[in-house]
Amino acid sequence: MQDSDGTIYVLPDGPHLHPRVLGESKPALFAGDVTIEEGVVLDITNLSGTFQFDEPEGLLFVVKSLGSMGFELHQQAIRYFPMDGSRPPVLYLE
């Protein structure tokens, strides 16, 4: 999850953890699912049970932010799920 100030929070998997981080109905810039092992982002998506982010740019921004923090990126880690239910393409950084 990324708050409106740009801070990225990585939480353990679980239902409705966002209120514990943002609280008070504060907005998020982005939320999704990420799998990180040994400093490598293996999978990152825009899937979120609560937030519905339909902008691939938000997902790519978070990936770039994680990269600037020193995380490596697996070649096909970025998967964007369109809200229309169509097949998720793999996105690549330019």
LOVEXMI-709608 format. One record per atom (N, C-alpha, C): residue in one letter; x, y, z. Coordinates in steps of 0.02 Angstrom, whole numbers, plus 50000, padded with zeros to 5 digits. Example, Ala and Ser with C-alpha at 12.3 -4.5 7.8 and 13.67 -1.06 7.14 Angstrom:
<node><rest>a</rest><X>50660</X><Y>49716</Y><Z>50390</Z></node>
<node><rest>a</rest><X>50615</X><Y>49775</Y><Z>50390</Z></node>
<node><rest>a</rest><X>50660</X><Y>49835</Y><Z>50390</Z></node>
<node><rest>s</rest><X>50642</X><Y>49888</Y><Z>50354</Z></node>
<node><rest>s</rest><X>50684</X><Y>49947</Y><Z>50357</Z></node>
<node><rest>s</rest><X>50645</X><Y>50002</Y><Z>50394</Z></node>
This chain:
<node><rest>m</rest><X>50042</X><Y>49942</Y><Z>50000</Z></node>
<node><rest>m</rest><X>50000</X><Y>50000</Y><Z>50000</Z></node>
<node><rest>m</rest><X>50045</X><Y>50062</Y><Z>50000</Z></node>
<node><rest>q</rest><X>50023</X><Y>50113</Y><Z>49966</Z></node>
<node><rest>q</rest><X>50059</X><Y>50177</Y><Z>49964</Z></node>
<node><rest>q</rest><X>50011</X><Y>50231</Y><Z>49987</Z></node>
<node><rest>d</rest><X>50031</X><Y>50269</Y><Z>50038</Z></node>
<node><rest>d</rest><X>49987</X><Y>50321</Y><Z>50063</Z></node>
<node><rest>d</rest><X>49992</X><Y>50385</Y><Z>50021</Z></node>
<node><rest>s</rest><X>49952</X><Y>50434</Y><Z>50037</Z></node>
<node><rest>s</rest><X>49950</X><Y>50495</Y><Z>49997</Z></node>
<node><rest>s</rest><X>50015</X><Y>50537</Y><Z>50001</Z></node>
<node><rest>d</rest><X>50058</X><Y>50522</Y><Z>50050</Z></node>
<node><rest>d</rest><X>50123</X><Y>50555</Y><Z>50054</Z></node>
<node><rest>d</rest><X>50177</X><Y>50519</Y><Z>50015</Z></node>
<node><rest>g</rest><X>50160</X><Y>50460</Y><Z>49987</Z></node>
<node><rest>g</rest><X>50207</X><Y>50422</Y><Z>49947</Z></node>
<node><rest>g</rest><X>50243</X><Y>50367</Y><Z>49985</Z></node>
<node><rest>t</rest><X>50229</X><Y>50360</Y><Z>50050</Z></node>
<node><rest>t</rest><X>50260</X><Y>50307</Y><Z>50090</Z></node>
<node><rest>t</rest><X>50231</X><Y>50240</Y><Z>50070</Z></node>
<node><rest>i</rest><X>50276</X><Y>50191</Y><Z>50059</Z></node>
<node><rest>i</rest><X>50254</X><Y>50123</Y><Z>50041</Z></node>
<node><rest>i</rest><X>50256</X><Y>50079</Y><Z>50103</Z></node>
<node><rest>y</rest><X>50202</X><Y>50043</Y><Z>50115</Z></node>
<node><rest>y</rest><X>50197</X><Y>49996</Y><Z>50171</Z></node>
<node><rest>y</rest><X>50192</X><Y>49926</Y><Z>50143</Z></node>
<node><rest>v</rest><X>50234</X><Y>49881</Y><Z>50168</Z></node>
<node><rest>v</rest><X>50230</X><Y>49811</Y><Z>50149</Z></node>
<node><rest>v</rest><X>50207</X><Y>49773</Y><Z>50211</Z></node>
<node><rest>l</rest><X>50149</X><Y>49741</Y><Z>50206</Z></node>
<node><rest>l</rest><X>50117</X><Y>49707</Y><Z>50262</Z></node>
<node><rest>l</rest><X>50113</X><Y>49633</Y><Z>50249</Z></node>
<node><rest>p</rest><X>50110</X><Y>49592</Y><Z>50302</Z></node>
<node><rest>p</rest><X>50099</X><Y>49521</Y><Z>50290</Z></node>
<node><rest>p</rest><X>50030</X><Y>49510</Y><Z>50260</Z></node>
<node><rest>d</rest><X>50022</X><Y>49455</Y><Z>50225</Z></node>
<node><rest>d</rest><X>49958</X><Y>49440</Y><Z>50193</Z></node>
<node><rest>d</rest><X>49904</X><Y>49431</Y><Z>50246</Z></node>
<node><rest>g</rest><X>49847</X><Y>49460</Y><Z>50233</Z></node>
<node><rest>g</rest><X>49791</X><Y>49453</Y><Z>50280</Z></node>
<node><rest>g</rest><X>49734</X><Y>49499</Y><Z>50259</Z></node>
<node><rest>p</rest><X>49674</X><Y>49484</Y><Z>50282</Z></node>
<node><rest>p</rest><X>49616</X><Y>49525</Y><Z>50263</Z></node>
<node><rest>p</rest><X>49614</X><Y>49592</Y><Z>50299</Z></node>
<node><rest>h</rest><X>49599</X><Y>49643</Y><Z>50262</Z></node>
<node><rest>h</rest><X>49585</X><Y>49710</Y><Z>50288</Z></node>
<node><rest>h</rest><X>49637</X><Y>49737</Y><Z>50336</Z></node>
<node><rest>l</rest><X>49700</X><Y>49734</Y><Z>50315</Z></node>
<node><rest>l</rest><X>49754</X><Y>49762</Y><Z>50357</Z></node>
<node><rest>l</rest><X>49762</X><Y>49837</Y><Z>50347</Z></node>
<node><rest>h</rest><X>49735</X><Y>49864</Y><Z>50292</Z></node>
<node><rest>h</rest><X>49745</X><Y>49935</Y><Z>50277</Z></node>
<node><rest>h</rest><X>49720</X><Y>49982</Y><Z>50332</Z></node>
<node><rest>p</rest><X>49664</X><Y>49967</Y><Z>50367</Z></node>
<node><rest>p</rest><X>49642</X><Y>50014</Y><Z>50419</Z></node>
<node><rest>p</rest><X>49693</X><Y>50021</Y><Z>50475</Z></node>
<node><rest>r</rest><X>49733</X><Y>49969</Y><Z>50487</Z></node>
<node><rest>r</rest><X>49783</X><Y>49973</Y><Z>50539</Z></node>
<node><rest>r</rest><X>49841</X><Y>50019</Y><Z>50520</Z></node>
<node><rest>v</rest><X>49850</X><Y>50029</Y><Z>50454</Z></node>
<node><rest>v</rest><X>49905</X><Y>50071</Y><Z>50431</Z></node>
<node><rest>v</rest><X>49880</X><Y>50142</Y><Z>50418</Z></node>
<node><rest>l</rest><X>49829</X><Y>50148</Y><Z>50376</Z></node>
<node><rest>l</rest><X>49805</X><Y>50215</Y><Z>50358</Z></node>
<node><rest>l</rest><X>49755</X><Y>50241</Y><Z>50409</Z></node>
<node><rest>g</rest><X>49706</X><Y>50201</Y><Z>50426</Z></node>
<node><rest>g</rest><X>49655</X><Y>50222</Y><Z>50474</Z></node>
<node><rest>g</rest><X>49615</X><Y>50283</Y><Z>50453</Z></node>
<node><rest>e</rest><X>49563</X><Y>50297</Y><Z>50489</Z></node>
<node><rest>e</rest><X>49522</X><Y>50357</Y><Z>50479</Z></node>
<node><rest>e</rest><X>49502</X><Y>50369</Y><Z>50407</Z></node>
<node><rest>s</rest><X>49493</X><Y>50318</Y><Z>50368</Z></node>
<node><rest>s</rest><X>49472</X><Y>50322</Y><Z>50298</Z></node>
<node><rest>s</rest><X>49518</X><Y>50366</Y><Z>50255</Z></node>
<node><rest>k</rest><X>49583</X><Y>50368</Y><Z>50272</Z></node>
<node><rest>k</rest><X>49631</X><Y>50406</Y><Z>50232</Z></node>
<node><rest>k</rest><X>49640</X><Y>50373</Y><Z>50165</Z></node>
<node><rest>p</rest><X>49650</X><Y>50412</Y><Z>50112</Z></node>
<node><rest>p</rest><X>49657</X><Y>50384</Y><Z>50045</Z></node>
<node><rest>p</rest><X>49725</X><Y>50350</Y><Z>50035</Z></node>
<node><rest>a</rest><X>49726</X><Y>50305</Y><Z>49988</Z></node>
<node><rest>a</rest><X>49789</X><Y>50273</Y><Z>49967</Z></node>
<node><rest>a</rest><X>49801</X><Y>50291</Y><Z>49895</Z></node>
<node><rest>l</rest><X>49864</X><Y>50299</Y><Z>49877</Z></node>
<node><rest>l</rest><X>49882</X><Y>50310</Y><Z>49807</Z></node>
<node><rest>l</rest><X>49883</X><Y>50244</Y><Z>49769</Z></node>
<node><rest>f</rest><X>49899</X><Y>50190</Y><Z>49804</Z></node>
<node><rest>f</rest><X>49903</X><Y>50125</Y><Z>49771</Z></node>
<node><rest>f</rest><X>49900</X><Y>50071</Y><Z>49823</Z></node>
<node><rest>a</rest><X>49872</X><Y>50014</Y><Z>49804</Z></node>
<node><rest>a</rest><X>49873</X><Y>49954</Y><Z>49846</Z></node>
<node><rest>a</rest><X>49874</X><Y>49894</Y><Z>49799</Z></node>
<node><rest>g</rest><X>49905</X><Y>49841</Y><Z>49820</Z></node>
<node><rest>g</rest><X>49908</X><Y>49781</Y><Z>49780</Z></node>
<node><rest>g</rest><X>49940</X><Y>49725</Y><Z>49820</Z></node>
<node><rest>d</rest><X>49966</X><Y>49677</Y><Z>49784</Z></node>
<node><rest>d</rest><X>49995</X><Y>49617</Y><Z>49814</Z></node>
<node><rest>d</rest><X>50067</X><Y>49612</Y><Z>49791</Z></node>
<node><rest>v</rest><X>50113</X><Y>49596</Y><Z>49837</Z></node>
<node><rest>v</rest><X>50184</X><Y>49589</Y><Z>49818</Z></node>
<node><rest>v</rest><X>50213</X><Y>49529</Y><Z>49855</Z></node>
<node><rest>t</rest><X>50256</X><Y>49492</Y><Z>49820</Z></node>
<node><rest>t</rest><X>50294</X><Y>49437</Y><Z>49850</Z></node>
<node><rest>t</rest><X>50367</X><Y>49454</Y><Z>49843</Z></node>
<node><rest>i</rest><X>50401</X><Y>49459</Y><Z>49901</Z></node>
<node><rest>i</rest><X>50472</X><Y>49475</Y><Z>49903</Z></node>
<node><rest>i</rest><X>50508</X><Y>49420</Y><Z>49941</Z></node>
<node><rest>e</rest><X>50561</X><Y>49394</Y><Z>49911</Z></node>
<node><rest>e</rest><X>50602</X><Y>49343</Y><Z>49944</Z></node>
<node><rest>e</rest><X>50675</X><Y>49362</Y><Z>49935</Z></node>
<node><rest>e</rest><X>50711</X><Y>49366</Y><Z>49990</Z></node>
<node><rest>e</rest><X>50783</X><Y>49380</Y><Z>49990</Z></node>
<node><rest>e</rest><X>50799</X><Y>49442</Y><Z>49948</Z></node>
<node><rest>g</rest><X>50759</X><Y>49495</Y><Z>49955</Z></node>
<node><rest>g</rest><X>50772</X><Y>49557</Y><Z>49922</Z></node>
<node><rest>g</rest><X>50752</X><Y>49560</Y><Z>49848</Z></node>
<node><rest>v</rest><X>50717</X><Y>49508</Y><Z>49824</Z></node>
<node><rest>v</rest><X>50696</X><Y>49506</Y><Z>49754</Z></node>
<node><rest>v</rest><X>50620</X><Y>49508</Y><Z>49751</Z></node>
<node><rest>v</rest><X>50593</X><Y>49555</Y><Z>49712</Z></node>
<node><rest>v</rest><X>50521</X><Y>49558</Y><Z>49700</Z></node>
<node><rest>v</rest><X>50504</X><Y>49504</Y><Z>49649</Z></node>
<node><rest>l</rest><X>50471</X><Y>49451</Y><Z>49672</Z></node>
<node><rest>l</rest><X>50454</X><Y>49395</Y><Z>49629</Z></node>
<node><rest>l</rest><X>50388</X><Y>49406</Y><Z>49593</Z></node>
<node><rest>d</rest><X>50342</X><Y>49442</Y><Z>49625</Z></node>
<node><rest>d</rest><X>50275</X><Y>49452</Y><Z>49596</Z></node>
<node><rest>d</rest><X>50246</X><Y>49516</Y><Z>49627</Z></node>
<node><rest>i</rest><X>50219</X><Y>49559</Y><Z>49586</Z></node>
<node><rest>i</rest><X>50186</X><Y>49619</Y><Z>49610</Z></node>
<node><rest>i</rest><X>50127</X><Y>49634</Y><Z>49564</Z></node>
<node><rest>t</rest><X>50069</X><Y>49646</Y><Z>49595</Z></node>
<node><rest>t</rest><X>50007</X><Y>49657</Y><Z>49556</Z></node>
<node><rest>t</rest><X>49968</X><Y>49716</Y><Z>49586</Z></node>
<node><rest>n</rest><X>49916</X><Y>49735</Y><Z>49550</Z></node>
<node><rest>n</rest><X>49870</X><Y>49786</Y><Z>49575</Z></node>
<node><rest>n</rest><X>49809</X><Y>49754</Y><Z>49609</Z></node>
<node><rest>l</rest><X>49813</X><Y>49690</Y><Z>49625</Z></node>
<node><rest>l</rest><X>49757</X><Y>49656</Y><Z>49658</Z></node>
<node><rest>l</rest><X>49752</X><Y>49678</Y><Z>49731</Z></node>
<node><rest>s</rest><X>49693</X><Y>49701</Y><Z>49749</Z></node>
<node><rest>s</rest><X>49680</X><Y>49722</Y><Z>49817</Z></node>
<node><rest>s</rest><X>49607</X><Y>49708</Y><Z>49831</Z></node>
<node><rest>g</rest><X>49593</X><Y>49679</Y><Z>49887</Z></node>
<node><rest>g</rest><X>49524</X><Y>49663</Y><Z>49904</Z></node>
<node><rest>g</rest><X>49482</X><Y>49724</Y><Z>49918</Z></node>
<node><rest>t</rest><X>49512</X><Y>49778</Y><Z>49940</Z></node>
<node><rest>t</rest><X>49475</X><Y>49838</Y><Z>49960</Z></node>
<node><rest>t</rest><X>49480</X><Y>49893</Y><Z>49908</Z></node>
<node><rest>f</rest><X>49540</X><Y>49909</Y><Z>49888</Z></node>
<node><rest>f</rest><X>49552</X><Y>49962</Y><Z>49840</Z></node>
<node><rest>f</rest><X>49548</X><Y>49934</Y><Z>49769</Z></node>
<node><rest>q</rest><X>49524</X><Y>49972</Y><Z>49723</Z></node>
<node><rest>q</rest><X>49519</X><Y>49950</Y><Z>49654</Z></node>
<node><rest>q</rest><X>49559</X><Y>49998</Y><Z>49610</Z></node>
<node><rest>f</rest><X>49623</X><Y>49985</Y><Z>49603</Z></node>
<node><rest>f</rest><X>49666</X><Y>50029</Y><Z>49563</Z></node>
<node><rest>f</rest><X>49671</X><Y>50002</Y><Z>49493</Z></node>
<node><rest>d</rest><X>49648</X><Y>50042</Y><Z>49445</Z></node>
<node><rest>d</rest><X>49645</X><Y>50022</Y><Z>49376</Z></node>
<node><rest>d</rest><X>49693</X><Y>50063</Y><Z>49332</Z></node>
<node><rest>e</rest><X>49748</X><Y>50084</Y><Z>49361</Z></node>
<node><rest>e</rest><X>49798</X><Y>50123</Y><Z>49325</Z></node>
<node><rest>e</rest><X>49865</X><Y>50087</Y><Z>49326</Z></node>
<node><rest>p</rest><X>49889</X><Y>50061</Y><Z>49271</Z></node>
<node><rest>p</rest><X>49953</X><Y>50026</Y><Z>49272</Z></node>
<node><rest>p</rest><X>50011</X><Y>50072</Y><Z>49292</Z></node>
<node><rest>e</rest><X>50003</X><Y>50137</Y><Z>49283</Z></node>
<node><rest>e</rest><X>50057</X><Y>50184</Y><Z>49302</Z></node>
<node><rest>e</rest><X>50070</X><Y>50182</Y><Z>49377</Z></node>
<node><rest>g</rest><X>50018</X><Y>50173</Y><Z>49417</Z></node>
<node><rest>g</rest><X>50027</X><Y>50168</Y><Z>49490</Z></node>
<node><rest>g</rest><X>50068</X><Y>50108</Y><Z>49509</Z></node>
<node><rest>l</rest><X>50054</X><Y>50052</Y><Z>49476</Z></node>
<node><rest>l</rest><X>50092</X><Y>49991</Y><Z>49489</Z></node>
<node><rest>l</rest><X>50165</X><Y>50000</Y><Z>49470</Z></node>
<node><rest>l</rest><X>50177</X><Y>50030</Y><Z>49413</Z></node>
<node><rest>l</rest><X>50247</X><Y>50042</Y><Z>49390</Z></node>
<node><rest>l</rest><X>50283</X><Y>50091</Y><Z>49436</Z></node>
<node><rest>f</rest><X>50247</X><Y>50140</Y><Z>49462</Z></node>
<node><rest>f</rest><X>50278</X><Y>50188</Y><Z>49508</Z></node>
<node><rest>f</rest><X>50302</X><Y>50153</Y><Z>49571</Z></node>
<node><rest>v</rest><X>50260</X><Y>50108</Y><Z>49598</Z></node>
<node><rest>v</rest><X>50279</X><Y>50071</Y><Z>49658</Z></node>
<node><rest>v</rest><X>50340</X><Y>50027</Y><Z>49644</Z></node>
<node><rest>v</rest><X>50341</X><Y>49995</Y><Z>49587</Z></node>
<node><rest>v</rest><X>50398</X><Y>49952</Y><Z>49568</Z></node>
<node><rest>v</rest><X>50462</X><Y>49994</Y><Z>49564</Z></node>
<node><rest>k</rest><X>50458</X><Y>50052</Y><Z>49534</Z></node>
<node><rest>k</rest><X>50517</X><Y>50096</Y><Z>49530</Z></node>
<node><rest>k</rest><X>50539</X><Y>50118</Y><Z>49599</Z></node>
<node><rest>s</rest><X>50491</X><Y>50132</Y><Z>49643</Z></node>
<node><rest>s</rest><X>50508</X><Y>50152</Y><Z>49711</Z></node>
<node><rest>s</rest><X>50542</X><Y>50096</Y><Z>49748</Z></node>
<node><rest>l</rest><X>50517</X><Y>50035</Y><Z>49740</Z></node>
<node><rest>l</rest><X>50550</X><Y>49978</Y><Z>49772</Z></node>
<node><rest>l</rest><X>50621</X><Y>49968</Y><Z>49745</Z></node>
<node><rest>g</rest><X>50630</X><Y>49979</Y><Z>49680</Z></node>
<node><rest>g</rest><X>50696</X><Y>49974</Y><Z>49650</Z></node>
<node><rest>g</rest><X>50744</X><Y>50025</Y><Z>49680</Z></node>
<node><rest>s</rest><X>50719</X><Y>50086</Y><Z>49691</Z></node>
<node><rest>s</rest><X>50762</X><Y>50138</Y><Z>49720</Z></node>
<node><rest>s</rest><X>50780</X><Y>50123</Y><Z>49792</Z></node>
<node><rest>m</rest><X>50742</X><Y>50078</Y><Z>49824</Z></node>
<node><rest>m</rest><X>50757</X><Y>50057</Y><Z>49892</Z></node>
<node><rest>m</rest><X>50806</X><Y>49999</Y><Z>49894</Z></node>
<node><rest>g</rest><X>50825</X><Y>49974</Y><Z>49835</Z></node>
<node><rest>g</rest><X>50873</X><Y>49921</Y><Z>49832</Z></node>
<node><rest>g</rest><X>50846</X><Y>49852</Y><Z>49816</Z></node>
<node><rest>f</rest><X>50780</X><Y>49846</Y><Z>49807</Z></node>
<node><rest>f</rest><X>50752</X><Y>49781</Y><Z>49789</Z></node>
<node><rest>f</rest><X>50765</X><Y>49766</Y><Z>49716</Z></node>
<node><rest>e</rest><X>50782</X><Y>49704</Y><Z>49702</Z></node>
<node><rest>e</rest><X>50789</X><Y>49681</Y><Z>49634</Z></node>
<node><rest>e</rest><X>50721</X><Y>49660</Y><Z>49607</Z></node>
<node><rest>l</rest><X>50714</X><Y>49656</Y><Z>49542</Z></node>
<node><rest>l</rest><X>50651</X><Y>49639</Y><Z>49511</Z></node>
<node><rest>l</rest><X>50659</X><Y>49578</Y><Z>49467</Z></node>
<node><rest>h</rest><X>50620</X><Y>49526</Y><Z>49480</Z></node>
<node><rest>h</rest><X>50618</X><Y>49467</Y><Z>49436</Z></node>
<node><rest>h</rest><X>50591</X><Y>49490</Y><Z>49369</Z></node>
<node><rest>q</rest><X>50616</X><Y>49462</Y><Z>49316</Z></node>
<node><rest>q</rest><X>50600</X><Y>49484</Y><Z>49247</Z></node>
<node><rest>q</rest><X>50525</X><Y>49490</Y><Z>49233</Z></node>
<node><rest>q</rest><X>50485</X><Y>49442</Y><Z>49255</Z></node>
<node><rest>q</rest><X>50413</X><Y>49444</Y><Z>49239</Z></node>
<node><rest>q</rest><X>50371</X><Y>49454</Y><Z>49301</Z></node>
<node><rest>a</rest><X>50395</X><Y>49494</Y><Z>49347</Z></node>
<node><rest>a</rest><X>50362</X><Y>49503</Y><Z>49412</Z></node>
<node><rest>a</rest><X>50300</X><Y>49548</Y><Z>49410</Z></node>
<node><rest>i</rest><X>50297</X><Y>49594</Y><Z>49363</Z></node>
<node><rest>i</rest><X>50244</X><Y>49644</Y><Z>49363</Z></node>
<node><rest>i</rest><X>50184</X><Y>49620</Y><Z>49322</Z></node>
<node><rest>r</rest><X>50129</X><Y>49606</Y><Z>49357</Z></node>
<node><rest>r</rest><X>50068</X><Y>49584</Y><Z>49323</Z></node>
<node><rest>r</rest><X>50012</X><Y>49633</Y><Z>49338</Z></node>
<node><rest>y</rest><X>49983</X><Y>49659</Y><Z>49286</Z></node>
<node><rest>y</rest><X>49929</X><Y>49709</Y><Z>49292</Z></node>
<node><rest>y</rest><X>49862</X><Y>49675</Y><Z>49277</Z></node>
<node><rest>f</rest><X>49816</X><Y>49678</Y><Z>49325</Z></node>
<node><rest>f</rest><X>49750</X><Y>49647</Y><Z>49317</Z></node>
<node><rest>f</rest><X>49699</X><Y>49701</Y><Z>49299</Z></node>
<node><rest>p</rest><X>49676</X><Y>49703</Y><Z>49236</Z></node>
<node><rest>p</rest><X>49625</X><Y>49752</Y><Z>49217</Z></node>
<node><rest>p</rest><X>49559</X><Y>49739</Y><Z>49254</Z></node>
<node><rest>m</rest><X>49522</X><Y>49791</Y><Z>49269</Z></node>
<node><rest>m</rest><X>49459</X><Y>49785</Y><Z>49306</Z></node>
<node><rest>m</rest><X>49405</X><Y>49751</Y><Z>49265</Z></node>
<node><rest>d</rest><X>49415</X><Y>49746</Y><Z>49199</Z></node>
<node><rest>d</rest><X>49364</X><Y>49713</Y><Z>49157</Z></node>
<node><rest>d</rest><X>49370</X><Y>49637</Y><Z>49158</Z></node>
<node><rest>g</rest><X>49418</X><Y>49611</Y><Z>49196</Z></node>
<node><rest>g</rest><X>49426</X><Y>49539</Y><Z>49203</Z></node>
<node><rest>g</rest><X>49465</X><Y>49506</Y><Z>49147</Z></node>
<node><rest>s</rest><X>49491</X><Y>49546</Y><Z>49100</Z></node>
<node><rest>s</rest><X>49530</X><Y>49516</Y><Z>49046</Z></node>
<node><rest>s</rest><X>49598</X><Y>49491</Y><Z>49073</Z></node>
<node><rest>r</rest><X>49631</X><Y>49453</Y><Z>49032</Z></node>
<node><rest>r</rest><X>49694</X><Y>49421</Y><Z>49051</Z></node>
<node><rest>r</rest><X>49746</X><Y>49473</Y><Z>49073</Z></node>
<node><rest>p</rest><X>49782</X><Y>49460</Y><Z>49128</Z></node>
<node><rest>p</rest><X>49832</X><Y>49508</Y><Z>49153</Z></node>
<node><rest>p</rest><X>49896</X><Y>49506</Y><Z>49112</Z></node>
<node><rest>p</rest><X>49914</X><Y>49562</Y><Z>49081</Z></node>
<node><rest>p</rest><X>49979</X><Y>49564</Y><Z>49046</Z></node>
<node><rest>p</rest><X>50037</X><Y>49573</Y><Z>49095</Z></node>
<node><rest>v</rest><X>50095</X><Y>49552</Y><Z>49075</Z></node>
<node><rest>v</rest><X>50156</X><Y>49565</Y><Z>49113</Z></node>
<node><rest>v</rest><X>50181</X><Y>49633</Y><Z>49089</Z></node>
<node><rest>l</rest><X>50196</X><Y>49678</Y><Z>49137</Z></node>
<node><rest>l</rest><X>50221</X><Y>49744</Y><Z>49120</Z></node>
<node><rest>l</rest><X>50297</X><Y>49745</Y><Z>49130</Z></node>
<node><rest>y</rest><X>50331</X><Y>49786</Y><Z>49092</Z></node>
<node><rest>y</rest><X>50403</X><Y>49793</Y><Z>49097</Z></node>
<node><rest>y</rest><X>50422</X><Y>49866</Y><Z>49107</Z></node>
<node><rest>l</rest><X>50473</X><Y>49878</Y><Z>49146</Z></node>
<node><rest>l</rest><X>50498</X><Y>49946</Y><Z>49155</Z></node>
<node><rest>l</rest><X>50537</X><Y>49966</Y><Z>49092</Z></node>
<node><rest>e</rest><X>50533</X><Y>50029</Y><Z>49076</Z></node>
<node><rest>e</rest><X>50569</X><Y>50054</Y><Z>49017</Z></node>
<node><rest>e</rest><X>50639</X><Y>50075</Y><Z>49037</Z></node>
